[in-house]
Amino acid sequence: MPYGPPYKNPALRFPQGNIPTGKTAWRSPSNIALIKYWGKKPVQIPRNPSISFTLQNAYSETEVSYLPARGGRLEIEFYFEGERNPKFEEKTAKFFESVADIFPFVDQLKFVIRSRNTFPHSAGIASSASGMSVLALVLCDLEWMHFGTLQNRDDFLRKVSYVARLGSGSASRSVYGGVVVWGESKEIPGSSDLYGFPVNGEIHDIFKTYKDTILLVDDGEKKVSSRAGHSLMESNPFAGERFRQAHRNLAALLKAMRSGDTETFIRITESEALTLHAMMMTSLPYYLLMKPNTLQIIEKIIAYRKKTGLPVSFTLDAGPNVHMLYPSALKEKVRQFIQNELISFLNPPGFIEDEVGKGPEKIL
Protein backbone atom coordinates (compact mmCIF):
# COMPACT_ATOMS: atom_id res chain seq x y z
CA MET A 1 0.00 0.00 0.00
CA PRO A 2 1.26 3.55 -0.67
CA TYR A 3 0.40 4.36 2.94
CA GLY A 4 -1.22 2.38 5.67
CA PRO A 5 -3.19 2.87 8.85
CA PRO A 6 -3.93 5.39 10.19
CA TYR A 7 -4.07 6.72 6.61
CA LYS A 8 -3.52 10.38 7.43
CA ASN A 9 -2.77 12.20 4.19
CA PRO A 10 -2.85 16.02 4.18
CA ALA A 11 -2.47 16.00 0.38
CA LEU A 12 -6.10 14.92 -0.05
CA ARG A 13 -7.44 18.45 -0.50
CA PHE A 14 -8.85 20.12 -3.59
CA PRO A 15 -7.12 23.21 -4.97
CA GLN A 16 -9.04 26.37 -4.17
CA GLY A 17 -11.29 27.29 -7.05
CA ASN A 18 -11.28 23.71 -8.34
CA ILE A 19 -13.65 21.94 -5.96
CA PRO A 20 -15.74 19.38 -7.86
CA THR A 21 -19.44 18.72 -8.09
CA GLY A 22 -20.66 15.19 -8.59
CA LYS A 23 -22.62 12.20 -7.41
CA THR A 24 -21.95 8.62 -6.36
CA ALA A 25 -24.05 5.82 -4.91
CA TRP A 26 -23.31 2.55 -3.14
CA ARG A 27 -25.19 -0.36 -1.67
CA SER A 28 -23.66 -1.96 1.41
CA PRO A 29 -25.04 -4.90 3.40
CA SER A 30 -25.60 -5.62 7.02
CA ASN A 31 -23.95 -8.65 8.57
CA ILE A 32 -24.79 -11.09 11.32
CA ALA A 33 -22.05 -11.92 13.80
CA LEU A 34 -21.59 -15.57 14.70
CA ILE A 35 -18.92 -14.89 17.31
CA LYS A 36 -20.09 -11.70 18.99
CA TYR A 37 -18.09 -8.54 19.57
CA TRP A 38 -19.24 -6.86 22.77
CA GLY A 39 -16.91 -4.47 24.54
CA LYS A 40 -14.22 -2.24 23.07
CA LYS A 41 -11.19 -0.10 23.77
CA PRO A 42 -10.47 3.36 22.32
CA VAL A 43 -10.64 4.01 19.40
CA GLN A 44 -13.09 1.35 18.21
CA ILE A 45 -10.73 -1.52 19.06
CA PRO A 46 -12.56 -4.75 19.91
CA ARG A 47 -11.99 -6.54 23.19
CA ASN A 48 -12.29 -9.82 21.32
CA PRO A 49 -12.29 -10.98 17.68
CA SER A 50 -15.59 -11.64 15.90
CA ILE A 51 -16.68 -13.47 12.78
CA SER A 52 -19.78 -12.87 10.66
CA PHE A 53 -21.82 -13.74 7.63
CA THR A 54 -22.22 -10.78 5.29
CA LEU A 55 -25.86 -10.63 4.20
CA GLN A 56 -27.27 -10.13 0.71
CA ASN A 57 -30.77 -8.66 0.99
CA ALA A 58 -30.53 -6.56 4.18
CA TYR A 59 -28.61 -3.51 3.00
CA SER A 60 -28.38 0.27 2.99
CA GLU A 61 -28.54 2.03 -0.36
CA THR A 62 -27.09 5.53 -0.32
CA GLU A 63 -26.77 8.20 -3.00
CA VAL A 64 -24.48 11.12 -2.24
CA SER A 65 -24.33 14.38 -4.18
CA TYR A 66 -21.43 16.69 -3.40
CA LEU A 67 -20.60 20.29 -4.27
CA PRO A 68 -18.41 23.09 -2.90
CA ALA A 69 -19.29 24.03 0.67
CA ARG A 70 -20.07 27.61 1.54
CA GLY A 71 -17.30 29.23 3.55
CA GLY A 72 -15.05 26.18 3.38
CA ARG A 73 -16.95 24.28 6.09
CA LEU A 74 -18.51 20.83 5.96
CA GLU A 75 -22.25 20.85 5.26
CA ILE A 76 -24.59 17.86 5.32
CA GLU A 77 -28.20 17.31 4.38
CA PHE A 78 -29.39 13.78 5.16
CA TYR A 79 -32.62 12.30 3.83
CA PHE A 80 -33.64 8.87 5.15
CA GLU A 81 -36.49 7.05 3.44
CA GLY A 82 -37.33 10.29 1.63
CA GLU A 83 -37.53 12.56 4.69
CA ARG A 84 -34.89 14.90 6.06
CA ASN A 85 -33.43 13.40 9.23
CA PRO A 86 -31.65 15.81 11.64
CA LYS A 87 -30.50 12.93 13.87
CA PHE A 88 -28.69 11.25 10.99
CA GLU A 89 -27.30 14.61 9.84
CA GLU A 90 -25.71 15.13 13.24
CA LYS A 91 -24.38 11.58 13.43
CA THR A 92 -22.92 11.74 9.90
CA ALA A 93 -21.36 15.16 10.54
CA LYS A 94 -19.63 13.82 13.65
CA PHE A 95 -18.37 10.82 11.71
CA PHE A 96 -17.05 12.93 8.81
CA GLU A 97 -15.40 15.36 11.23
CA SER A 98 -13.75 12.44 13.04
CA VAL A 99 -12.11 11.27 9.79
CA ALA A 100 -11.18 14.72 8.48
CA ASP A 101 -7.48 13.97 9.04
CA ILE A 102 -7.90 10.93 6.75
CA PHE A 103 -10.04 12.78 4.18
CA PRO A 104 -9.16 16.50 4.51
CA PHE A 105 -11.40 17.28 1.53
CA VAL A 106 -14.59 16.69 3.57
CA ASP A 107 -14.29 20.23 4.98
CA GLN A 108 -14.49 21.60 1.45
CA LEU A 109 -17.75 19.93 0.46
CA LYS A 110 -21.47 20.01 1.01
CA PHE A 111 -22.99 16.52 0.99
CA VAL A 112 -26.60 15.76 0.17
CA ILE A 113 -27.22 12.19 1.27
CA ARG A 114 -30.28 10.13 0.38
CA SER A 115 -30.42 6.73 2.03
CA ARG A 116 -32.80 3.86 2.56
CA ASN A 117 -32.71 0.46 4.22
CA THR A 118 -34.33 -2.75 3.09
CA PHE A 119 -34.93 -3.64 6.74
CA PRO A 120 -36.20 -1.86 9.89
CA HIS A 121 -33.69 0.65 11.25
CA SER A 122 -32.25 0.09 14.76
CA ALA A 123 -34.25 -3.06 15.41
CA GLY A 124 -31.18 -5.18 16.02
CA ILE A 125 -30.24 -5.99 12.42
CA ALA A 126 -26.94 -4.08 12.47
CA SER A 127 -28.15 -0.99 10.63
CA SER A 128 -25.03 0.88 11.76
CA ALA A 129 -22.91 -1.75 9.98
CA SER A 130 -24.57 -1.15 6.62
CA GLY A 131 -25.01 2.58 7.18
CA MET A 132 -21.45 3.37 8.24
CA SER A 133 -19.83 1.04 5.72
CA VAL A 134 -21.73 2.70 2.87
CA LEU A 135 -20.51 6.14 4.01
CA ALA A 136 -16.94 4.86 4.20
CA LEU A 137 -17.32 3.48 0.68
CA VAL A 138 -18.45 6.90 -0.55
CA LEU A 139 -15.48 8.69 1.03
CA CYS A 140 -12.95 6.22 -0.37
CA ASP A 141 -14.71 6.39 -3.74
CA LEU A 142 -14.26 10.18 -3.79
CA GLU A 143 -10.57 9.71 -2.99
CA TRP A 144 -10.25 7.16 -5.78
CA MET A 145 -12.08 9.32 -8.33
CA HIS A 146 -10.47 12.66 -7.61
CA PHE A 147 -6.98 11.92 -6.26
CA GLY A 148 -5.94 8.79 -8.14
CA THR A 149 -5.15 6.77 -5.03
CA LEU A 150 -6.63 3.43 -3.91
CA GLN A 151 -6.47 2.05 -7.44
CA ASN A 152 -5.73 -1.42 -6.11
CA ARG A 153 -8.97 -3.12 -5.01
CA ASP A 154 -7.43 -4.72 -1.92
CA ASP A 155 -6.05 -1.36 -0.80
CA PHE A 156 -9.41 0.27 -1.46
CA LEU A 157 -11.41 -2.26 0.57
CA ARG A 158 -8.95 -2.34 3.44
CA LYS A 159 -9.12 1.42 3.82
CA VAL A 160 -12.93 1.31 3.58
CA SER A 161 -12.98 -1.29 6.35
CA TYR A 162 -10.57 0.75 8.49
CA VAL A 163 -12.68 3.91 8.10
CA ALA A 164 -16.02 2.10 8.54
CA ARG A 165 -14.73 0.69 11.83
CA LEU A 166 -14.31 4.22 13.18
CA GLY A 167 -18.04 4.80 12.71
CA SER A 168 -19.23 1.37 13.82
CA GLY A 169 -17.06 -1.58 14.71
CA SER A 170 -19.28 -4.15 13.01
CA ALA A 171 -19.25 -2.03 9.83
CA SER A 172 -15.67 -3.16 9.25
CA ARG A 173 -17.02 -6.62 8.43
CA SER A 174 -19.71 -5.45 5.95
CA VAL A 175 -17.05 -4.29 3.49
CA TYR A 176 -16.35 -7.85 2.34
CA GLY A 177 -18.63 -10.63 1.16
CA GLY A 178 -18.99 -14.06 2.70
CA VAL A 179 -17.33 -14.88 6.01
CA VAL A 180 -15.37 -12.06 7.62
CA VAL A 181 -13.27 -11.80 10.77
CA TRP A 182 -12.60 -8.57 12.63
CA GLY A 183 -10.12 -8.57 15.48
CA GLU A 184 -6.63 -9.96 15.82
CA SER A 185 -6.54 -13.71 16.30
CA LYS A 186 -3.61 -16.12 16.28
CA GLU A 187 -5.90 -18.49 14.39
CA ILE A 188 -5.98 -16.18 11.35
CA PRO A 189 -2.75 -14.74 9.94
CA GLY A 190 -3.48 -11.27 8.59
CA SER A 191 -6.36 -10.56 10.95
CA SER A 192 -6.34 -7.17 12.64
CA ASP A 193 -8.13 -5.03 15.19
CA LEU A 194 -8.06 -2.21 12.63
CA TYR A 195 -10.09 -3.70 9.76
CA GLY A 196 -12.05 -6.74 8.65
CA PHE A 197 -10.41 -9.73 7.01
CA PRO A 198 -12.26 -12.17 4.69
CA VAL A 199 -11.62 -15.88 5.23
CA ASN A 200 -13.70 -17.41 2.45
CA GLY A 201 -10.95 -19.48 0.88
CA GLU A 202 -10.82 -21.83 3.85
CA ILE A 203 -14.55 -22.17 4.52
CA HIS A 204 -16.50 -25.32 3.56
CA ASP A 205 -18.90 -24.87 0.66
CA ILE A 206 -22.01 -25.55 2.79
CA PHE A 207 -21.44 -22.30 4.70
CA LYS A 208 -20.78 -20.21 1.59
CA THR A 209 -24.45 -20.43 0.60
CA TYR A 210 -25.98 -20.47 4.07
CA LYS A 211 -29.42 -18.93 4.53
CA ASP A 212 -30.47 -16.43 7.18
CA THR A 213 -34.19 -15.82 7.60
CA ILE A 214 -34.64 -12.79 9.87
CA LEU A 215 -37.75 -13.21 12.01
CA LEU A 216 -39.13 -9.79 12.93
CA VAL A 217 -40.45 -10.03 16.46
CA ASP A 218 -40.34 -6.26 16.93
CA ASP A 219 -39.43 -3.81 14.16
CA GLY A 220 -39.29 -0.80 16.49
CA GLU A 221 -36.12 1.03 17.51
CA LYS A 222 -34.34 -0.69 20.37
CA LYS A 223 -34.25 1.13 23.72
CA VAL A 224 -30.51 0.86 24.35
CA SER A 225 -27.89 1.64 21.71
CA SER A 226 -25.08 -0.78 21.01
CA ARG A 227 -22.61 2.00 21.83
CA ALA A 228 -24.04 2.26 25.35
CA GLY A 229 -24.05 -1.52 25.70
CA HIS A 230 -20.38 -1.80 24.77
CA SER A 231 -19.41 0.76 27.41
CA LEU A 232 -21.14 -1.24 30.15
CA MET A 233 -18.73 -4.13 29.56
CA GLU A 234 -16.07 -2.07 31.33
CA SER A 235 -17.75 -2.77 34.66
CA ASN A 236 -19.36 -6.12 33.89
CA PRO A 237 -18.03 -8.68 36.42
CA PHE A 238 -18.02 -11.44 33.78
CA ALA A 239 -16.27 -9.46 31.05
CA GLY A 240 -12.81 -10.98 31.39
CA GLU A 241 -14.00 -14.56 31.05
CA ARG A 242 -16.32 -13.54 28.21
CA PHE A 243 -13.41 -12.16 26.19
CA ARG A 244 -11.41 -15.36 26.75
CA GLN A 245 -14.47 -17.45 25.82
CA ALA A 246 -14.80 -15.56 22.52
CA HIS A 247 -11.23 -16.43 21.55
CA ARG A 248 -11.85 -20.11 22.32
CA ASN A 249 -15.14 -20.12 20.45
CA LEU A 250 -13.63 -18.44 17.41
CA ALA A 251 -10.97 -21.15 17.13
CA ALA A 252 -13.56 -23.92 17.50
CA LEU A 253 -16.02 -22.30 15.09
CA LEU A 254 -13.40 -21.80 12.40
CA LYS A 255 -12.43 -25.45 12.67
CA ALA A 256 -16.10 -26.43 12.25
CA MET A 257 -16.65 -24.08 9.31
CA ARG A 258 -13.55 -25.40 7.55
CA SER A 259 -14.74 -28.99 7.86
CA GLY A 260 -18.47 -28.44 7.27
CA ASP A 261 -19.38 -29.48 10.83
CA THR A 262 -22.89 -28.04 11.23
CA GLU A 263 -23.42 -29.63 14.66
CA THR A 264 -20.51 -27.72 16.20
CA PHE A 265 -21.50 -24.60 14.25
CA ILE A 266 -24.96 -24.73 15.86
CA ARG A 267 -23.67 -25.33 19.37
CA ILE A 268 -21.24 -22.42 19.28
CA THR A 269 -23.36 -19.86 17.46
CA GLU A 270 -26.43 -20.42 19.65
CA SER A 271 -24.30 -20.22 22.79
CA GLU A 272 -22.73 -16.98 21.52
CA ALA A 273 -26.17 -15.45 20.92
CA LEU A 274 -27.34 -16.25 24.44
CA THR A 275 -24.03 -15.12 25.95
CA LEU A 276 -24.38 -11.74 24.23
CA HIS A 277 -27.75 -11.19 25.88
CA ALA A 278 -26.45 -12.56 29.19
CA MET A 279 -23.81 -9.81 29.14
CA MET A 280 -26.57 -7.23 28.70
CA MET A 281 -28.58 -8.71 31.57
CA THR A 282 -25.57 -8.78 33.93
CA SER A 283 -24.45 -5.21 33.27
CA LEU A 284 -25.26 -2.32 35.60
CA PRO A 285 -27.59 -0.86 34.63
CA TYR A 286 -28.92 -4.14 33.23
CA TYR A 287 -31.29 -4.33 30.31
CA LEU A 288 -33.28 -6.89 28.37
CA LEU A 289 -33.71 -6.71 24.60
CA MET A 290 -35.32 -10.09 24.05
CA LYS A 291 -39.12 -10.17 23.98
CA PRO A 292 -41.43 -13.02 25.09
CA ASN A 293 -41.91 -13.99 21.45
CA THR A 294 -38.13 -14.12 20.99
CA LEU A 295 -37.98 -16.93 23.56
CA GLN A 296 -41.02 -18.67 22.07
CA ILE A 297 -39.34 -18.74 18.65
CA ILE A 298 -36.05 -20.00 20.07
CA GLU A 299 -37.84 -22.87 21.80
CA LYS A 300 -39.75 -23.70 18.60
CA ILE A 301 -36.51 -23.80 16.56
CA ILE A 302 -34.80 -26.09 19.06
CA ALA A 303 -37.84 -28.39 19.13
CA TYR A 304 -38.01 -28.45 15.32
CA ARG A 305 -34.33 -29.38 15.10
CA LYS A 306 -34.75 -32.20 17.62
CA LYS A 307 -37.85 -33.52 15.86
CA THR A 308 -36.49 -33.43 12.30
CA GLY A 309 -32.73 -33.79 12.80
CA LEU A 310 -32.25 -30.87 10.37
CA PRO A 311 -29.38 -28.42 11.06
CA VAL A 312 -31.59 -25.37 11.64
CA SER A 313 -30.37 -22.96 14.31
CA PHE A 314 -30.75 -19.44 15.65
CA THR A 315 -28.63 -16.48 16.49
CA LEU A 316 -29.45 -13.02 17.81
CA ASP A 317 -28.03 -9.58 17.32
CA ALA A 318 -28.37 -6.83 19.94
CA GLY A 319 -32.16 -6.79 19.63
CA PRO A 320 -35.28 -8.96 19.85
CA ASN A 321 -35.33 -10.35 16.33
CA VAL A 322 -34.20 -13.89 15.58
CA HIS A 323 -31.88 -14.90 12.75
CA MET A 324 -32.61 -18.46 11.68
CA LEU A 325 -29.56 -20.05 10.04
CA TYR A 326 -29.63 -23.15 7.83
CA PRO A 327 -28.12 -24.73 4.69
CA SER A 328 -29.60 -23.54 1.40
CA ALA A 329 -31.01 -26.99 0.59
CA LEU A 330 -33.49 -26.58 3.47
CA LYS A 331 -35.05 -23.34 2.21
CA GLU A 332 -38.49 -24.71 1.36
CA LYS A 333 -38.77 -26.81 4.51
CA VAL A 334 -37.83 -23.83 6.67
CA ARG A 335 -40.33 -21.58 4.90
CA GLN A 336 -43.06 -24.12 5.62
CA PHE A 337 -41.96 -24.36 9.26
CA ILE A 338 -42.22 -20.58 9.59
CA GLN A 339 -45.69 -20.50 8.07
CA ASN A 340 -46.93 -23.40 10.18
CA GLU A 341 -45.37 -22.62 13.57
CA LEU A 342 -43.73 -19.19 13.79
CA ILE A 343 -45.79 -16.66 11.84
CA SER A 344 -48.09 -15.92 14.79
CA PHE A 345 -45.12 -14.67 16.83
CA LEU A 346 -44.01 -12.14 14.22
CA ASN A 347 -44.83 -8.52 13.54
CA PRO A 348 -45.53 -7.36 9.97
CA PRO A 349 -43.81 -7.69 7.57
CA GLY A 350 -43.03 -10.97 9.30
CA PHE A 351 -39.66 -12.09 8.05
CA ILE A 352 -36.85 -11.28 5.63
CA GLU A 353 -35.35 -14.13 3.64
CA ASP A 354 -31.64 -13.53 3.38
CA GLU A 355 -28.43 -15.41 2.70
CA VAL A 356 -24.67 -15.09 2.69
CA GLY A 357 -23.91 -12.24 0.32
CA LYS A 358 -21.18 -10.95 -1.95
CA GLY A 359 -20.53 -7.61 -0.27
CA PRO A 360 -20.96 -3.97 -1.32
CA GLU A 361 -21.79 -2.80 -4.82
CA LYS A 362 -21.33 0.55 -6.55
CA ILE A 363 -24.61 1.47 -8.20
CA LEU A 364 -23.79 4.92 -9.65
C-alpha positions as CSV (number, residue, x, y, z in Angstrom):
1,M,0.0,0.0,0.0
2,P,1.3,3.5,-0.7
3,Y,0.4,4.4,2.9
4,G,-1.2,2.4,5.7
5,P,-3.2,2.9,8.9
6,P,-3.9,5.4,10.2
7,Y,-4.1,6.7,6.6
8,K,-3.5,10.4,7.4
9,N,-2.8,12.2,4.2
10,P,-2.9,16.0,4.2
11,A,-2.5,16.0,0.4
12,L,-6.1,14.9,0.0
13,R,-7.4,18.5,-0.5
14,F,-8.9,20.1,-3.6
15,P,-7.1,23.2,-5.0
16,Q,-9.0,26.4,-4.2
17,G,-11.3,27.3,-7.1
18,N,-11.3,23.7,-8.3
19,I,-13.6,21.9,-6.0
20,P,-15.7,19.4,-7.9
21,T,-19.4,18.7,-8.1
22,G,-20.7,15.2,-8.6
23,K,-22.6,12.2,-7.4
24,T,-21.9,8.6,-6.4
25,A,-24.1,5.8,-4.9
26,W,-23.3,2.6,-3.1
27,R,-25.2,-0.4,-1.7
28,S,-23.7,-2.0,1.4
29,P,-25.0,-4.9,3.4
30,S,-25.6,-5.6,7.0
31,N,-23.9,-8.7,8.6
32,I,-24.8,-11.1,11.3
33,A,-22.1,-11.9,13.8
34,L,-21.6,-15.6,14.7
35,I,-18.9,-14.9,17.3
36,K,-20.1,-11.7,19.0
37,Y,-18.1,-8.5,19.6
38,W,-19.2,-6.9,22.8
39,G,-16.9,-4.5,24.5
40,K,-14.2,-2.2,23.1
41,K,-11.2,-0.1,23.8
42,P,-10.5,3.4,22.3
43,V,-10.6,4.0,19.4
44,Q,-13.1,1.4,18.2
45,I,-10.7,-1.5,19.1
46,P,-12.6,-4.8,19.9
47,R,-12.0,-6.5,23.2
48,N,-12.3,-9.8,21.3
49,P,-12.3,-11.0,17.7
50,S,-15.6,-11.6,15.9
51,I,-16.7,-13.5,12.8
52,S,-19.8,-12.9,10.7
53,F,-21.8,-13.7,7.6
54,T,-22.2,-10.8,5.3
55,L,-25.9,-10.6,4.2
56,Q,-27.3,-10.1,0.7
57,N,-30.8,-8.7,1.0
58,A,-30.5,-6.6,4.2
59,Y,-28.6,-3.5,3.0
60,S,-28.4,0.3,3.0
61,E,-28.5,2.0,-0.4
62,T,-27.1,5.5,-0.3
63,E,-26.8,8.2,-3.0
64,V,-24.5,11.1,-2.2
65,S,-24.3,14.4,-4.2
66,Y,-21.4,16.7,-3.4
67,L,-20.6,20.3,-4.3
68,P,-18.4,23.1,-2.9
69,A,-19.3,24.0,0.7
70,R,-20.1,27.6,1.5
71,G,-17.3,29.2,3.6
72,G,-15.1,26.2,3.4
73,R,-16.9,24.3,6.1
74,L,-18.5,20.8,6.0
75,E,-22.2,20.8,5.3
76,I,-24.6,17.9,5.3
77,E,-28.2,17.3,4.4
78,F,-29.4,13.8,5.2
79,Y,-32.6,12.3,3.8
80,F,-33.6,8.9,5.1
81,E,-36.5,7.0,3.4
82,G,-37.3,10.3,1.6
83,E,-37.5,12.6,4.7
84,R,-34.9,14.9,6.1
85,N,-33.4,13.4,9.2
86,P,-31.6,15.8,11.6
87,K,-30.5,12.9,13.9
88,F,-28.7,11.2,11.0
89,E,-27.3,14.6,9.8
90,E,-25.7,15.1,13.2
91,K,-24.4,11.6,13.4
92,T,-22.9,11.7,9.9
93,A,-21.4,15.2,10.5
94,K,-19.6,13.8,13.7
95,F,-18.4,10.8,11.7
96,F,-17.1,12.9,8.8
97,E,-15.4,15.4,11.2
98,S,-13.8,12.4,13.0
99,V,-12.1,11.3,9.8
100,A,-11.2,14.7,8.5
101,D,-7.5,14.0,9.0
102,I,-7.9,10.9,6.7
103,F,-10.0,12.8,4.2
104,P,-9.2,16.5,4.5
105,F,-11.4,17.3,1.5
106,V,-14.6,16.7,3.6
107,D,-14.3,20.2,5.0
108,Q,-14.5,21.6,1.4
109,L,-17.8,19.9,0.5
110,K,-21.5,20.0,1.0
111,F,-23.0,16.5,1.0
112,V,-26.6,15.8,0.2
113,I,-27.2,12.2,1.3
114,R,-30.3,10.1,0.4
115,S,-30.4,6.7,2.0
116,R,-32.8,3.9,2.6
117,N,-32.7,0.5,4.2
118,T,-34.3,-2.8,3.1
119,F,-34.9,-3.6,6.7
120,P,-36.2,-1.9,9.9
121,H,-33.7,0.6,11.2
122,S,-32.2,0.1,14.8
123,A,-34.2,-3.1,15.4
124,G,-31.2,-5.2,16.0
125,I,-30.2,-6.0,12.4
126,A,-26.9,-4.1,12.5
127,S,-28.2,-1.0,10.6
128,S,-25.0,0.9,11.8
129,A,-22.9,-1.8,10.0
130,S,-24.6,-1.2,6.6
131,G,-25.0,2.6,7.2
132,M,-21.4,3.4,8.2
133,S,-19.8,1.0,5.7
134,V,-21.7,2.7,2.9
135,L,-20.5,6.1,4.0
136,A,-16.9,4.9,4.2
137,L,-17.3,3.5,0.7
138,V,-18.5,6.9,-0.5
139,L,-15.5,8.7,1.0
140,C,-12.9,6.2,-0.4
141,D,-14.7,6.4,-3.7
142,L,-14.3,10.2,-3.8
143,E,-10.6,9.7,-3.0
144,W,-10.3,7.2,-5.8
145,M,-12.1,9.3,-8.3
146,H,-10.5,12.7,-7.6
147,F,-7.0,11.9,-6.3
148,G,-5.9,8.8,-8.1
149,T,-5.2,6.8,-5.0
150,L,-6.6,3.4,-3.9
151,Q,-6.5,2.0,-7.4
152,N,-5.7,-1.4,-6.1
153,R,-9.0,-3.1,-5.0
154,D,-7.4,-4.7,-1.9
155,D,-6.0,-1.4,-0.8
156,F,-9.4,0.3,-1.5
157,L,-11.4,-2.3,0.6
158,R,-8.9,-2.3,3.4
159,K,-9.1,1.4,3.8
160,V,-12.9,1.3,3.6
161,S,-13.0,-1.3,6.4
162,Y,-10.6,0.8,8.5
163,V,-12.7,3.9,8.1
164,A,-16.0,2.1,8.5
165,R,-14.7,0.7,11.8
166,L,-14.3,4.2,13.2
167,G,-18.0,4.8,12.7
168,S,-19.2,1.4,13.8
169,G,-17.1,-1.6,14.7
170,S,-19.3,-4.1,13.0
171,A,-19.3,-2.0,9.8
172,S,-15.7,-3.2,9.2
173,R,-17.0,-6.6,8.4
174,S,-19.7,-5.5,5.9
175,V,-17.0,-4.3,3.5
176,Y,-16.4,-7.8,2.3
177,G,-18.6,-10.6,1.2
178,G,-19.0,-14.1,2.7
179,V,-17.3,-14.9,6.0
180,V,-15.4,-12.1,7.6
181,V,-13.3,-11.8,10.8
182,W,-12.6,-8.6,12.6
183,G,-10.1,-8.6,15.5
184,E,-6.6,-10.0,15.8
185,S,-6.5,-13.7,16.3
186,K,-3.6,-16.1,16.3
187,E,-5.9,-18.5,14.4
188,I,-6.0,-16.2,11.4
189,P,-2.8,-14.7,9.9
190,G,-3.5,-11.3,8.6
191,S,-6.4,-10.6,10.9
192,S,-6.3,-7.2,12.6
193,D,-8.1,-5.0,15.2
194,L,-8.1,-2.2,12.6
195,Y,-10.1,-3.7,9.8
196,G,-12.0,-6.7,8.6
197,F,-10.4,-9.7,7.0
198,P,-12.3,-12.2,4.7
199,V,-11.6,-15.9,5.2
200,N,-13.7,-17.4,2.4
201,G,-11.0,-19.5,0.9
202,E,-10.8,-21.8,3.9
203,I,-14.6,-22.2,4.5
204,H,-16.5,-25.3,3.6
205,D,-18.9,-24.9,0.7
206,I,-22.0,-25.5,2.8
207,F,-21.4,-22.3,4.7
208,K,-20.8,-20.2,1.6
209,T,-24.5,-20.4,0.6
210,Y,-26.0,-20.5,4.1
211,K,-29.4,-18.9,4.5
212,D,-30.5,-16.4,7.2
213,T,-34.2,-15.8,7.6
214,I,-34.6,-12.8,9.9
215,L,-37.7,-13.2,12.0
216,L,-39.1,-9.8,12.9
217,V,-40.4,-10.0,16.5
218,D,-40.3,-6.3,16.9
219,D,-39.4,-3.8,14.2
220,G,-39.3,-0.8,16.5
221,E,-36.1,1.0,17.5
222,K,-34.3,-0.7,20.4
223,K,-34.3,1.1,23.7
224,V,-30.5,0.9,24.4
225,S,-27.9,1.6,21.7
226,S,-25.1,-0.8,21.0
227,R,-22.6,2.0,21.8
228,A,-24.0,2.3,25.4
229,G,-24.0,-1.5,25.7
230,H,-20.4,-1.8,24.8
231,S,-19.4,0.8,27.4
232,L,-21.1,-1.2,30.1
233,M,-18.7,-4.1,29.6
234,E,-16.1,-2.1,31.3
235,S,-17.8,-2.8,34.7
236,N,-19.4,-6.1,33.9
237,P,-18.0,-8.7,36.4
238,F,-18.0,-11.4,33.8
239,A,-16.3,-9.5,31.0
240,G,-12.8,-11.0,31.4
241,E,-14.0,-14.6,31.0
242,R,-16.3,-13.5,28.2
243,F,-13.4,-12.2,26.2
244,R,-11.4,-15.4,26.7
245,Q,-14.5,-17.4,25.8
246,A,-14.8,-15.6,22.5
247,H,-11.2,-16.4,21.6
248,R,-11.8,-20.1,22.3
249,N,-15.1,-20.1,20.5
250,L,-13.6,-18.4,17.4
251,A,-11.0,-21.2,17.1
252,A,-13.6,-23.9,17.5
253,L,-16.0,-22.3,15.1
254,L,-13.4,-21.8,12.4
255,K,-12.4,-25.5,12.7
256,A,-16.1,-26.4,12.2
257,M,-16.6,-24.1,9.3
258,R,-13.5,-25.4,7.6
259,S,-14.7,-29.0,7.9
260,G,-18.5,-28.4,7.3
261,D,-19.4,-29.5,10.8
262,T,-22.9,-28.0,11.2
263,E,-23.4,-29.6,14.7
264,T,-20.5,-27.7,16.2
265,F,-21.5,-24.6,14.3
266,I,-25.0,-24.7,15.9
267,R,-23.7,-25.3,19.4
268,I,-21.2,-22.4,19.3
269,T,-23.4,-19.9,17.5
270,E,-26.4,-20.4,19.6
271,S,-24.3,-20.2,22.8
272,E,-22.7,-17.0,21.5
273,A,-26.2,-15.5,20.9
274,L,-27.3,-16.2,24.4
275,T,-24.0,-15.1,26.0
276,L,-24.4,-11.7,24.2
277,H,-27.7,-11.2,25.9
278,A,-26.5,-12.6,29.2
279,M,-23.8,-9.8,29.1
280,M,-26.6,-7.2,28.7
281,M,-28.6,-8.7,31.6
282,T,-25.6,-8.8,33.9
283,S,-24.4,-5.2,33.3
284,L,-25.3,-2.3,35.6
285,P,-27.6,-0.9,34.6
286,Y,-28.9,-4.1,33.2
287,Y,-31.3,-4.3,30.3
288,L,-33.3,-6.9,28.4
289,L,-33.7,-6.7,24.6
290,M,-35.3,-10.1,24.0
291,K,-39.1,-10.2,24.0
292,P,-41.4,-13.0,25.1
293,N,-41.9,-14.0,21.5
294,T,-38.1,-14.1,21.0
295,L,-38.0,-16.9,23.6
296,Q,-41.0,-18.7,22.1
297,I,-39.3,-18.7,18.7
298,I,-36.0,-20.0,20.1
299,E,-37.8,-22.9,21.8
300,K,-39.7,-23.7,18.6
301,I,-36.5,-23.8,16.6
302,I,-34.8,-26.1,19.1
303,A,-37.8,-28.4,19.1
304,Y,-38.0,-28.5,15.3
305,R,-34.3,-29.4,15.1
306,K,-34.7,-32.2,17.6
307,K,-37.9,-33.5,15.9
308,T,-36.5,-33.4,12.3
309,G,-32.7,-33.8,12.8
310,L,-32.2,-30.9,10.4
311,P,-29.4,-28.4,11.1
312,V,-31.6,-25.4,11.6
313,S,-30.4,-23.0,14.3
314,F,-30.8,-19.4,15.6
315,T,-28.6,-16.5,16.5
316,L,-29.4,-13.0,17.8
317,D,-28.0,-9.6,17.3
318,A,-28.4,-6.8,19.9
319,G,-32.2,-6.8,19.6
320,P,-35.3,-9.0,19.8
321,N,-35.3,-10.4,16.3
322,V,-34.2,-13.9,15.6
323,H,-31.9,-14.9,12.7
324,M,-32.6,-18.5,11.7
325,L,-29.6,-20.0,10.0
326,Y,-29.6,-23.2,7.8
327,P,-28.1,-24.7,4.7
328,S,-29.6,-23.5,1.4
329,A,-31.0,-27.0,0.6
330,L,-33.5,-26.6,3.5
331,K,-35.1,-23.3,2.2
332,E,-38.5,-24.7,1.4
333,K,-38.8,-26.8,4.5
334,V,-37.8,-23.8,6.7
335,R,-40.3,-21.6,4.9
336,Q,-43.1,-24.1,5.6
337,F,-42.0,-24.4,9.3
338,I,-42.2,-20.6,9.6
339,Q,-45.7,-20.5,8.1
340,N,-46.9,-23.4,10.2
341,E,-45.4,-22.6,13.6
342,L,-43.7,-19.2,13.8
343,I,-45.8,-16.7,11.8
344,S,-48.1,-15.9,14.8
345,F,-45.1,-14.7,16.8
346,L,-44.0,-12.1,14.2
347,N,-44.8,-8.5,13.5
348,P,-45.5,-7.4,10.0
349,P,-43.8,-7.7,7.6
350,G,-43.0,-11.0,9.3
351,F,-39.7,-12.1,8.1
352,I,-36.9,-11.3,5.6
353,E,-35.4,-14.1,3.6
354,D,-31.6,-13.5,3.4
355,E,-28.4,-15.4,2.7
356,V,-24.7,-15.1,2.7
357,G,-23.9,-12.2,0.3
358,K,-21.2,-10.9,-2.0
359,G,-20.5,-7.6,-0.3
360,P,-21.0,-4.0,-1.3
361,E,-21.8,-2.8,-4.8
362,K,-21.3,0.6,-6.5
363,I,-24.6,1.5,-8.2
364,L,-23.8,4.9,-9.7
